[in-house]
Amino acid sequence: MDLQLHQREKEGIRILDLHGHLIEGPSEAILRNAIAALVEAKVVNVILNFAGVADIDADGLGTLVFCHARIVTSGGALKLLHLSPLHINLMVLTKLYTVFEIFTNEQDAVDSFFPDRAARHFDVLAFVEEQKRPPSP
């Protein structure tokens, strides 16, 4: 299933709800084109909601980096929301967690765009430590 996206706005921040796979092929182009259109429209504060994303491959990661660079160059910010544990592992392995701000709560992601609001970021270190622990019986 190619990537599908639904755009919405919350407090002036554009949220793209992604569904499907962010993998090599048309999925990459769909996201790149959506981000390019937002930048052209001067909408540069964006949250990508991964709640509906099943797979991300290397090309999908490359697309995320491209989109991040495009938005940051335009004076905005791109933040990630609702990554699965598998996707977070991918971010840790590739060290992309140092590039992206990651959130598990939509309101925290929105609040992160406003300097006067407190926002809880995803704690990658706590996630990694939790992954090292043996499962409870």
C-alpha positions as CSV (number, residue, x, y, z in Angstrom):
1,M,0.0,0.0,0.0
2,D,1.4,3.3,-1.0
3,L,1.6,6.1,1.4
4,Q,-1.6,8.1,2.0
5,L,-1.7,11.3,3.9
6,H,-4.3,13.5,5.4
7,Q,-3.5,17.1,6.3
8,R,-5.0,18.9,9.3
9,E,-4.2,21.9,11.4
10,K,-4.0,22.4,15.1
11,E,-3.2,25.7,16.7
12,G,-1.6,26.9,13.4
13,I,0.7,23.8,13.1
14,R,0.2,21.5,10.1
15,I,-0.2,17.8,11.0
16,L,0.2,15.2,8.3
17,D,-1.4,11.9,9.3
18,L,0.5,9.2,7.3
19,H,-1.0,5.8,6.5
20,G,0.7,2.9,4.7
21,H,4.4,2.4,4.0
22,L,7.2,5.0,3.6
23,I,9.4,3.0,1.3
24,E,11.2,3.2,-2.0
25,G,8.9,4.3,-4.9
26,P,5.8,6.4,-5.1
27,S,5.5,6.7,-1.3
28,E,8.7,8.9,-1.2
29,A,7.4,11.1,-3.9
30,I,4.0,11.6,-2.2
31,L,5.7,12.8,1.0
32,R,8.3,14.9,-0.8
33,N,5.6,16.6,-2.9
34,A,3.4,17.3,0.1
35,I,6.3,18.9,1.9
36,A,7.3,20.9,-1.1
37,A,3.8,22.2,-1.5
38,L,3.7,23.2,2.1
39,V,7.0,25.1,1.9
40,E,5.7,26.9,-1.3
41,A,2.6,27.9,0.7
42,K,4.9,29.2,3.5
43,V,3.6,26.5,5.9
44,V,6.8,25.4,7.5
45,N,5.9,24.1,11.0
46,V,4.9,20.5,10.4
47,I,4.3,17.4,12.5
48,L,4.4,14.0,10.7
49,N,2.1,11.5,12.5
50,F,3.4,8.0,12.0
51,A,0.5,6.2,13.9
52,G,-0.6,4.6,10.6
53,V,2.8,3.8,9.1
54,A,3.7,0.1,8.9
55,D,7.1,0.2,7.3
56,I,10.0,2.6,6.8
57,D,13.0,1.6,4.7
58,A,16.3,3.3,3.9
59,D,14.8,5.3,1.1
60,G,12.0,6.4,3.4
61,L,14.5,7.6,6.0
62,G,16.3,9.5,3.2
63,T,13.0,11.1,2.4
64,L,12.5,12.2,6.0
65,V,16.0,13.7,6.0
66,F,15.3,15.5,2.8
67,C,11.9,16.9,4.1
68,H,13.6,18.0,7.4
69,A,16.3,19.9,5.5
70,R,13.8,21.5,3.1
71,I,11.6,22.8,6.0
72,V,14.5,23.9,8.2
73,T,16.1,25.8,5.3
74,S,12.7,27.5,4.9
75,G,12.8,28.6,8.5
76,G,10.5,26.0,10.0
77,A,10.6,22.8,11.9
78,L,9.6,19.2,11.2
79,K,8.7,17.0,14.2
80,L,7.8,13.3,14.4
81,L,4.8,11.8,16.3
82,H,3.7,8.3,17.3
83,L,6.7,6.3,16.0
84,S,6.4,2.6,16.7
85,P,9.1,0.8,18.7
86,L,10.4,-0.6,15.5
87,H,10.6,2.9,13.9
88,I,12.3,4.3,17.1
89,N,14.9,1.5,16.9
90,L,15.6,2.5,13.3
91,M,16.0,6.1,14.5
92,V,18.4,5.0,17.2
93,L,20.5,2.7,14.9
94,T,20.8,5.5,12.3
95,K,21.3,8.1,14.9
96,L,18.5,10.2,13.3
97,Y,17.0,10.7,16.8
98,T,19.7,13.4,17.1
99,V,18.2,15.2,14.1
100,F,14.5,14.8,14.8
101,E,12.4,15.8,17.7
102,I,10.2,12.8,18.5
103,F,6.9,12.9,20.5
104,T,4.4,10.3,21.8
105,N,1.7,12.9,22.5
106,E,0.2,15.2,19.9
107,Q,-0.4,18.1,22.2
108,D,3.3,17.9,23.4
109,A,4.4,18.0,19.7
110,V,2.2,21.1,19.1
111,D,3.4,22.8,22.3
112,S,7.0,22.3,21.2
113,F,6.5,25.0,18.5
114,F,5.7,27.5,21.2
115,P,8.6,28.6,23.4
116,D,6.4,29.6,26.3
117,R,4.9,26.1,26.6
118,A,6.4,23.1,28.3
119,A,6.6,20.0,26.0
120,R,7.6,16.5,27.0
121,H,10.0,15.1,24.4
122,F,10.3,11.4,23.8
123,D,13.2,10.0,26.0
124,V,15.2,7.9,23.6
125,L,17.7,6.9,26.3
126,A,14.9,5.5,28.5
127,F,13.6,3.6,25.5
128,V,17.0,2.1,24.7
129,E,17.5,1.1,28.4
130,E,14.0,-0.5,28.4
131,Q,14.9,-2.5,25.3
132,K,17.9,-3.9,27.0
133,R,15.9,-5.3,30.0
134,P,14.8,-8.9,29.8
135,P,11.1,-9.4,29.5
136,S,9.1,-9.8,32.8
137,P,7.8,-13.3,33.5
